[in-house]
Amino acid sequence: MKKGLTKMGIVFSVIMVFYMTTHRPNEEQFYSWLLNEHHIECHKSITCTKTLDGNSYTTLIETGSNIKNEYLLFNTIGKIYEDEDGSRITVKAMGVFGKYITIMIEEQG
């Protein structure tokens, strides 16, 4: 009985590691997540827009970027955005199981 549970645990672990390595989200999925979670919309340039209260927008420029795809089971992305007033928004997220999870979001200024 104990050997059977051990074998099942090993098989489950191998399947889980395989699934996690093949389902790490990419940068395009990050931008979709960023729009849905934090209302920051980026296009194919470093210029983004953030929806504020109501229908007003502010323009953001990406001033820093850090993408780590080298981890076996997950990846991390960190982005720094700055608006025309000098206020900064720092977003850090971890991608795992095909989705992103907020690690940190910080607004300064």
C-alpha positions as CSV (number, residue, x, y, z in Angstrom):
1,M,0.0,0.0,0.0
2,K,2.8,2.4,0.9
3,K,4.8,1.7,-2.2
4,G,1.7,2.3,-4.4
5,L,1.1,5.7,-2.8
6,T,4.8,6.6,-3.2
7,K,4.6,5.6,-6.9
8,M,1.5,7.7,-7.4
9,G,3.1,10.6,-5.7
10,I,6.1,10.4,-7.9
11,V,4.0,10.1,-11.1
12,F,1.8,13.1,-10.0
13,S,4.9,15.2,-9.3
14,V,6.4,14.4,-12.7
15,I,3.2,15.3,-14.4
16,M,2.9,18.5,-12.4
17,V,6.4,19.6,-13.2
18,F,5.9,18.9,-16.9
19,Y,2.6,20.8,-16.9
20,M,4.2,23.8,-15.2
21,T,7.1,24.0,-17.5
22,T,4.9,23.8,-20.6
23,H,2.3,26.4,-19.3
24,R,4.5,29.3,-18.3
25,P,2.7,32.5,-19.6
26,N,4.5,34.7,-22.1
27,E,4.9,38.5,-22.2
28,E,1.9,39.0,-24.4
29,Q,-0.3,37.3,-21.8
30,F,1.3,39.6,-19.2
31,Y,0.1,42.7,-21.1
32,S,-3.4,41.2,-21.3
33,W,-3.3,40.5,-17.5
34,L,-2.0,44.0,-16.9
35,L,-5.0,45.6,-18.7
36,N,-7.5,43.4,-16.9
37,E,-6.0,43.6,-13.4
38,H,-4.5,47.1,-13.2
39,H,-6.1,49.0,-16.2
40,I,-2.8,49.7,-17.9
41,E,-3.0,49.1,-21.7
42,C,0.3,48.8,-23.6
43,H,0.6,48.5,-27.3
44,K,3.7,47.5,-29.3
45,S,5.7,50.5,-28.1
46,I,6.9,51.7,-24.7
47,T,3.9,54.0,-24.4
48,C,1.0,52.8,-22.4
49,T,-2.3,54.3,-21.0
50,K,-3.8,53.9,-17.6
51,T,-7.6,54.3,-17.1
52,L,-8.3,56.6,-14.2
53,D,-11.7,57.3,-12.6
54,G,-14.5,57.6,-15.1
55,N,-13.3,58.0,-18.7
56,S,-10.0,59.9,-18.1
57,Y,-6.7,58.4,-19.1
58,T,-3.0,59.2,-18.3
59,T,-0.1,58.3,-20.6
60,L,2.6,56.2,-19.2
61,I,6.1,55.5,-20.5
62,E,7.8,52.2,-19.7
63,T,11.1,53.2,-18.1
64,G,12.3,49.8,-16.8
65,S,11.7,46.2,-17.6
66,N,12.9,43.0,-16.2
67,I,11.8,39.6,-17.6
68,K,13.1,36.3,-16.2
69,N,12.0,33.3,-18.2
70,E,14.9,31.2,-17.0
71,Y,13.1,29.6,-14.1
72,L,12.0,26.0,-14.8
73,L,8.5,26.2,-13.3
74,F,7.6,29.9,-13.5
75,N,8.7,33.3,-14.8
76,T,8.7,36.7,-13.4
77,I,8.2,40.1,-15.0
78,G,8.8,43.5,-13.4
79,K,7.9,46.8,-15.2
80,I,8.3,50.4,-14.2
81,Y,6.0,53.0,-15.7
82,E,6.3,56.8,-15.4
83,D,3.7,59.4,-16.3
84,E,4.2,63.0,-17.4
85,D,4.1,64.3,-13.8
86,G,7.0,62.0,-12.7
87,S,4.8,59.6,-10.8
88,R,5.9,56.0,-11.0
89,I,4.1,52.7,-11.0
90,T,6.0,49.5,-10.4
91,V,4.4,46.2,-11.2
92,K,5.9,42.8,-10.4
93,A,4.2,39.6,-11.3
94,M,4.9,35.9,-11.3
95,G,3.7,33.7,-14.2
96,V,2.7,30.2,-13.3
97,F,0.0,27.7,-14.6
98,G,-0.7,29.9,-17.6
99,K,-1.7,32.9,-15.5
100,Y,0.0,35.9,-13.8
101,I,-0.2,36.6,-10.1
102,T,0.6,40.1,-8.6
103,I,3.7,40.0,-6.4
104,M,3.8,43.8,-5.9
105,I,2.3,47.0,-7.3
106,E,3.6,50.3,-5.9
107,E,2.6,53.8,-6.9
108,Q,5.0,56.6,-6.0
109,G,4.5,60.3,-6.4
